[in-house]
Every structure is written in structure tokens, then in C-alpha cells.
Amino acid sequence: MATAKDIIETDIPAVLKEKPELAKDINAIIHFDISGEGGGKWTLDATKAEGWVSEGIQGASKMTVTVSNDDFVKIREKKLNAQMAAMQGKLKFKPMDMGLAMKLAKLLG
């Protein structure tokens, strides 16, 4: 089974290599705080041309995404709707920036 680590460190950079316009569209630093087994903390820096993902919390983020590893994997596998997860409090964005959250959804979708 995939983990948040696989998705963030492998899938996201692969998608951004294929579609660099997504990074330009997001153009922000986003922190991921994933709880549970397979979780951890990562920084997505979409302001750079490459090397977008790093382990740990780096720099000042525009938004922090908090979610459990299980729910993150379910969202990525389209077994859990991100909007529903957010409404149920399983997926949290601080501060809530709907525009940025929608752009992030394109990357993870």
C-alpha cells in the first residue's frame, strides 16, 4: 500500500516534471503534516523550477495541510473525496486559502 511518503516524495515530483505549469500555478510553499504510520512532515516549494519536495518543514509556508496518512492515501487513490474530508475535519488547511487548496487538488488529483 502506498504511503504519504511515496505520494509526496515520488508521485508529486513526477507530476510536476510532466506538468511544470502546475508548479507555476501553485507558486507557493506548502507544508504537509501527515500523522500516523507512514506519515511525517514535508515541504512542497512550488516557487522553484525543480527540487520541489524536501523532508521536514522548510521556510515560511503559505499554507499547511494536516491529514492522516490513511486519509491522504485514500484521497490520492480517489477513495475519499477531498472536499468531503475537509468538511468532516479529516483534511485541514491553515490558513484556509480556497484558491490555493483548489490548485493543490489539481496536483494531487
C-alpha angles and dihedrals in degrees: 000000000000120000132206087256091059092047096046099039100036113016099042095050089046091053091047091050089053094042110026088168088074090063090048089049094050093040093170143098112253126187121211118207106186118183130203133033111338090021132115141136125293139170123222109198106191091171089079129079092231142350089061100163128061132168116251131021111305128177130342111314128213089212141006119215115207120190140132120264091243094052092044091054091046090052091049091048090048092241090118125041109233092217091052091046089053092048090050091050093246092114118043132187120195115222095016106236106172094190092052092043090054091050090049089051089059089056095048096037 
